[in-house]
Amino acid sequence: MNSSNQPENQSRPPQQTTTCHPSVRKWIYLRGILLGLLVAGWWIMFAPDSMMESGLKIALGVAAGLLATGSYLYNLRHTFCPPANTGAPGAGKE
């Protein structure tokens, strides 16, 4: 809280709180890609060879990495593209 007893996010303009700065967006993409590489590498290196063939292990590792990257970026989708309709549900529809 600031000195006027309002939360800090209310003192900022609404445009600034809903948009993501391009440099922040770059770091979010980089973290998503690194997370995918980490998951894929872990799967490829540490999945037991007795469970599957080597080629299948690599393919499943890449799929797991893509899934991890996609889910990370999907959960942060409101950071990139804030919802266009900020009013009440159904507002403007007649």
N, C-alpha and C positions, 0 to 999 in steps of 0.2 A: 504494500500500500504506500502511496505517496502522501505528501503532507496534506492534501485536500481530501483525504479519506476516500479516494476512488482507486479501484484497481488500476495498475499501470496499463493494461491493455485497453482500457476505456479512454485513456488520455491520448492514445494514438489515433490517427485517422483510420477509418475502416479499410481504405484501400491498402494501407501499409500492413495491416494485420492479416489480410486474406491472400496476399500475393507472396510468392516465393522469389527471393532475389536470385538472379542467374548464377552467381557464384555458389550459393547454397545448393541450388539444383544440381550443379556439377558434382559437388561432394556427395550428394545423396545417390546419384547414379554410380559414382565410384564405389561407395560403400556397398551398394547392391551387387555390383559386379564382383567385388572382392569376396563378399559373402557367398556368392554362387561358386566362385573358384575354390573357396575353402571347403564347402560342402562336397563339391565334385572331387577334389583332391583327396579328401578324407575317405570318401566312398571307394575310390579307385585304389588307394593305398592300403586301406585297412579292412575291406570286406574280405571274408575268408575265401580262399581259392577253392575250397572243397564245396562251396555252395553253388558256384556257377562257373561258366567258362570265362576265360580272360576277356574275350571280345564283348561278351554280354556285360561283364563287370564294368568295362569302360563306358559302354553305351548307357547303362543305368546310372553311372556316376555323372555323366554329362547331363542326363535327364534330371537327376536330383539337383544338380547345380542350377539348371535353368528354372526349375520349379522354385528353388529357394530365392533366386533373383526376382522372379516374377511375383512371388507372394510378398516379398519385402517392398517392392515398388507399388504393388496393388494396395497394400496397407497404408502407403503414404500418398495415395492418389489425390486426396484433398489438399495436400501441400502444393502439388503442381497445378491442379485445376480446381480452384474453389467452386463450390456449387453456384450455378447462375441464378437459381431461384432462392433468394434469401428470405422471402416472405413466408406466409403461412402456406401449408400444403393445399394445393388446389386454387391458390390465388391466381387470378387472371384467366382462369378457365371457366367459360360460361357455356 
